[in-house]
Amino acid sequence: MKKVISILAIFVLISCGAKKTTGSTGLYEVLTTQSDGGGNIKFFEILTEPNEIKMLENDPLLAAKVKESDTNTSNYVILNMGEKNTSGYSIEVVNVEETDKNIVITVKENGPSPDTMTMQVISYPYTVVKINSKKEIIIK
């Protein structure tokens, strides 16, 4: 019985949203990384137009982080990992490099370790990144 309660407690802690926010590094800022709430298919979306960026203000996690003044100087990237059958997945930005013509973002998809106990829940991991440039973005 104690094992069941422990597992349920771990599940509640994990499902409450392992929110990770990283400070600004100059070129980019990770606004949020969530284990659930993304799209049900894997896709990367680059928001460049002010009306696209304005949609982020409707998200309670991002409303205070997206400023109207940034729409003319920054682009935003939404990294959706798609539907996963267990907990323990995440998607992260490993590196962001600026060249003369573009910004290159290296992305890493993380899954649960084979020896890790995971919950059998459907999750939709995603990350939102602010790029402090209006150059073309390439995602690797």
C-alpha positions as CSV (number, residue, x, y, z in Angstrom):
1,M,0.0,0.0,0.0
2,K,2.9,2.4,0.8
3,K,4.4,1.7,-2.6
4,V,1.1,2.7,-4.3
5,I,0.8,5.9,-2.3
6,S,4.5,6.7,-3.1
7,I,4.0,6.1,-6.8
8,L,0.8,8.3,-6.8
9,A,2.7,11.1,-5.0
10,I,5.5,11.0,-7.5
11,F,2.9,11.0,-10.4
12,V,1.2,14.1,-8.9
13,L,4.5,15.9,-8.5
14,I,5.6,15.1,-12.1
15,S,2.2,15.9,-13.7
16,C,1.9,19.2,-11.9
17,G,4.3,20.5,-14.6
18,A,8.0,20.4,-14.2
19,K,8.4,24.0,-15.3
20,K,11.9,25.1,-16.2
21,T,12.7,28.6,-17.0
22,T,16.2,29.8,-17.9
23,G,17.5,33.3,-17.8
24,S,18.6,35.3,-20.8
25,T,21.9,34.4,-22.4
26,G,21.9,37.4,-24.8
27,L,21.0,35.6,-28.0
28,Y,18.2,33.4,-26.7
29,E,16.0,32.8,-23.7
30,V,14.1,29.6,-22.9
31,L,10.7,30.9,-21.8
32,T,9.2,27.6,-20.6
33,T,9.7,23.9,-20.8
34,Q,6.7,21.8,-20.0
35,S,6.1,18.0,-19.8
36,D,2.5,18.4,-20.9
37,G,0.4,20.9,-22.9
38,G,2.1,20.8,-26.4
39,G,0.7,19.6,-29.7
40,N,-0.2,16.0,-30.4
41,I,2.2,15.8,-33.4
42,K,5.9,16.6,-33.5
43,F,6.6,19.9,-35.1
44,F,8.7,23.0,-34.7
45,E,7.1,26.4,-35.3
46,I,8.9,29.7,-35.9
47,L,6.9,32.8,-35.1
48,T,8.1,35.9,-36.9
49,E,5.1,38.0,-37.5
50,P,3.7,40.3,-34.8
51,N,0.2,38.8,-35.1
52,E,1.7,35.3,-34.6
53,I,3.7,36.4,-31.6
54,K,0.7,38.1,-30.1
55,M,-1.0,34.7,-29.8
56,L,1.6,33.7,-27.1
57,E,0.2,36.4,-24.8
58,N,-2.9,34.2,-24.4
59,D,-0.9,31.5,-22.7
60,P,-0.8,32.2,-18.9
61,L,2.7,30.8,-18.6
62,L,4.0,33.2,-21.3
63,A,1.9,36.3,-20.9
64,A,4.3,38.1,-18.6
65,K,7.3,37.0,-20.7
66,V,6.2,38.2,-24.1
67,K,6.4,41.9,-24.5
68,E,4.8,43.8,-27.4
69,S,8.1,45.7,-27.9
70,D,9.9,42.4,-28.6
71,T,7.7,41.6,-31.7
72,N,9.8,43.8,-33.9
73,T,13.2,42.6,-32.6
74,S,12.7,39.0,-31.7
75,N,11.4,35.7,-33.1
76,Y,9.9,32.9,-31.0
77,V,10.2,29.2,-31.6
78,I,7.8,26.5,-30.3
79,L,9.3,23.0,-30.1
80,N,6.6,20.3,-29.8
81,M,7.8,16.7,-29.2
82,G,4.4,15.2,-30.0
83,E,2.3,12.6,-28.1
84,K,4.3,10.3,-25.8
85,N,2.8,7.3,-24.0
86,T,4.7,7.7,-20.7
87,S,6.1,10.5,-18.6
88,G,9.8,11.4,-18.6
89,Y,10.1,13.0,-22.0
90,S,11.3,16.6,-22.7
91,I,12.7,18.7,-25.5
92,E,15.5,21.2,-25.0
93,V,17.7,23.7,-26.7
94,V,21.3,22.5,-26.6
95,N,22.9,25.3,-28.5
96,V,22.1,28.5,-30.4
97,E,24.6,29.9,-32.9
98,E,24.4,33.1,-34.8
99,T,26.0,33.3,-38.3
100,D,26.1,36.2,-40.7
101,K,22.8,35.1,-42.3
102,N,20.9,33.1,-39.8
103,I,20.4,31.6,-36.4
104,V,21.1,27.8,-36.0
105,I,19.3,26.1,-33.1
106,T,20.3,22.6,-32.0
107,V,17.5,20.7,-30.3
108,K,17.7,17.5,-28.2
109,E,14.8,15.2,-27.5
110,N,15.1,13.4,-24.1
111,G,13.3,10.3,-23.2
112,P,13.1,8.3,-19.9
113,S,16.1,6.1,-19.1
114,P,15.3,2.4,-19.7
115,D,15.7,1.6,-16.0
116,T,13.5,4.5,-14.8
117,M,10.1,3.9,-13.6
118,T,7.6,6.0,-15.6
119,M,3.9,6.7,-15.4
120,Q,1.7,5.3,-18.1
121,V,0.1,8.7,-19.0
122,I,0.0,10.4,-22.3
123,S,2.1,13.6,-22.3
124,Y,2.8,16.3,-24.8
125,P,6.2,17.9,-24.0
126,Y,7.1,21.3,-25.5
127,T,9.5,24.2,-25.1
128,V,9.1,27.9,-26.1
129,V,12.2,29.9,-26.9
130,K,12.7,33.6,-27.6
131,I,15.4,34.4,-30.1
132,N,16.7,38.0,-29.8
133,S,17.2,38.4,-33.5
134,K,15.0,38.7,-36.6
135,K,17.4,36.6,-38.8
136,E,16.2,33.4,-40.5
137,I,16.1,30.4,-38.1
138,I,17.4,26.9,-38.9
139,I,16.5,24.1,-36.5
140,K,18.8,21.0,-36.3
